[in-house]
Amino acid sequence: MLNLLSILIGAVALVLGIVPFLPFLAWGYWFVIPIAVVGAAIGALSSRNGGRNLNLVLIVIFGVRLALGGGLI
């Protein structure tokens, strides 16, 4: 059950992460990354790894995009 909740949180983070992917909106990742961190924490409590891995991949992708923009833009 926790894995399903983690996947659901990851899906929400993925949908919310689409808008900041546009130029000059990367600051939105400061709000999306914590959602993925919560999803990864919930996924870590589960016996399966799918939800945790999804959220970890989202954290890495969003973090790289945030770093490419200098952390602000």
MIZAVO-875527 format. One record per residue (C-alpha): residue number from 1; residue in three letters; x, y, z. Coordinates in Angstrom, 2 decimals, padded with zeros to 5 digits, m for minus. Example, Ala and Ser with C-alpha at 12.3 -4.5 7.8 and 13.67 -1.06 7.14 Angstrom:
+-----+------+---------+---------+---------+
: pos : code :    east :   north :      up :
+-----+------+---------+---------+---------+
:   1 :  Ala :  012.30 : m004.50 :  007.80 :
:   2 :  Ser :  013.67 : m001.06 :  007.14 :
+-----+------+---------+---------+---------+
***
This chain:
+-----+------+---------+---------+---------+
: pos : code :    east :   north :      up :
+-----+------+---------+---------+---------+
:   1 :  Met :  000.00 :  000.00 :  000.00 :
:   2 :  Leu :  002.84 :  002.39 :  000.78 :
:   3 :  Asn :  004.40 :  001.63 : m002.61 :
:   4 :  Leu :  001.17 :  002.62 : m004.36 :
:   5 :  Leu :  001.03 :  005.84 : m002.35 :
:   6 :  Ser :  004.64 :  006.57 : m003.24 :
:   7 :  Ile :  003.95 :  006.01 : m006.94 :
:   8 :  Leu :  000.93 :  008.31 : m006.71 :
:   9 :  Ile :  003.02 :  011.04 : m005.06 :
:  10 :  Gly :  005.67 :  010.54 : m007.76 :
:  11 :  Ala :  003.05 :  010.92 : m010.47 :
:  12 :  Val :  001.86 :  014.17 : m008.89 :
:  13 :  Ala :  005.45 :  015.43 : m008.69 :
:  14 :  Leu :  005.98 :  014.47 : m012.35 :
:  15 :  Val :  002.90 :  016.39 : m013.47 :
:  16 :  Leu :  003.85 :  019.40 : m011.37 :
:  17 :  Gly :  007.42 :  019.19 : m012.74 :
:  18 :  Ile :  006.31 :  019.71 : m016.32 :
:  19 :  Val :  005.56 :  023.43 : m015.92 :
:  20 :  Pro :  008.94 :  024.43 : m014.38 :
:  21 :  Phe :  010.67 :  022.69 : m017.29 :
:  22 :  Leu :  009.91 :  025.78 : m019.39 :
:  23 :  Pro :  012.59 :  028.49 : m019.49 :
:  24 :  Phe :  012.61 :  031.00 : m016.61 :
:  25 :  Leu :  010.31 :  028.84 : m014.48 :
:  26 :  Ala :  012.90 :  026.44 : m013.04 :
:  27 :  Trp :  012.46 :  028.04 : m009.61 :
:  28 :  Gly :  009.29 :  025.95 : m009.42 :
:  29 :  Tyr :  011.46 :  022.90 : m008.78 :
:  30 :  Trp :  012.08 :  024.26 : m005.28 :
:  31 :  Phe :  008.43 :  023.35 : m004.62 :
:  32 :  Val :  008.36 :  020.07 : m006.58 :
:  33 :  Ile :  011.53 :  018.44 : m005.23 :
:  34 :  Pro :  010.26 :  018.29 : m001.60 :
:  35 :  Ile :  007.13 :  016.50 : m002.84 :
:  36 :  Ala :  009.34 :  013.88 : m004.50 :
:  37 :  Val :  011.43 :  013.60 : m001.31 :
:  38 :  Val :  008.28 :  012.82 :  000.68 :
:  39 :  Gly :  007.35 :  010.21 : m001.94 :
:  40 :  Ala :  010.82 :  008.66 : m001.70 :
:  41 :  Ala :  010.58 :  008.53 :  002.09 :
:  42 :  Ile :  007.21 :  006.80 :  001.91 :
:  43 :  Gly :  008.58 :  004.45 : m000.75 :
:  44 :  Ala :  011.51 :  003.59 :  001.51 :
:  45 :  Leu :  009.05 :  002.34 :  004.13 :
:  46 :  Ser :  007.50 : m000.03 :  001.59 :
:  47 :  Ser :  008.66 : m003.56 :  000.94 :
:  48 :  Arg :  008.88 : m002.85 : m002.81 :
:  49 :  Asn :  011.22 : m000.44 : m004.55 :
:  50 :  Gly :  009.21 :  000.89 : m007.50 :
:  51 :  Gly :  007.79 :  004.02 : m005.88 :
:  52 :  Arg :  011.05 :  004.89 : m004.16 :
:  53 :  Asn :  013.01 :  004.50 : m007.40 :
:  54 :  Leu :  010.54 :  006.64 : m009.34 :
:  55 :  Asn :  010.85 :  009.45 : m006.83 :
:  56 :  Leu :  014.66 :  009.18 : m006.69 :
:  57 :  Val :  014.84 :  009.48 : m010.48 :
:  58 :  Leu :  012.56 :  012.53 : m010.35 :
:  59 :  Ile :  014.72 :  014.13 : m007.65 :
:  60 :  Val :  017.85 :  013.65 : m009.77 :
:  61 :  Ile :  016.24 :  014.96 : m012.97 :
:  62 :  Phe :  014.67 :  017.97 : m011.27 :
:  63 :  Gly :  017.86 :  018.67 : m009.32 :
:  64 :  Val :  019.99 :  018.64 : m012.46 :
:  65 :  Arg :  017.55 :  020.96 : m014.23 :
:  66 :  Leu :  017.59 :  023.28 : m011.21 :
:  67 :  Ala :  021.40 :  023.25 : m011.13 :
:  68 :  Leu :  021.60 :  024.01 : m014.86 :
:  69 :  Gly :  019.51 :  027.10 : m014.27 :
:  70 :  Gly :  021.81 :  028.27 : m011.50 :
:  71 :  Gly :  019.39 :  027.30 : m008.76 :
:  72 :  Leu :  017.16 :  030.31 : m009.26 :
:  73 :  Ile :  015.97 :  030.49 : m012.84 :
+-----+------+---------+---------+---------+
***
